[in-house]
């Protein structure tokens, strides 16, 4: 059975940071020798975090996003991301 490594990243108003974290993780994840995904859990951001995640997904389908309806807090966003991760 093949395994998929899932990295879950809760974010809140992080529009300027989603691309840099993706770029930092990409060479590391590409070297692990297995399928992987990055699951961003948007905890009700009010900036352009969600559009930034949508743009990343369009360029790399291994980048996934979960958008919470409001700010529930870091732990809930992490739990929600973990529950949706492959």
ABEGO torsion letter per residue (X at the ends): XBBBBBBBBBBBGAAAAAAAAAAAAAAAAAAAGBBBBBBBBBBGBABAAAAAAAAAAAABAABBBBBBABBAEAAAAAAAAAAABX
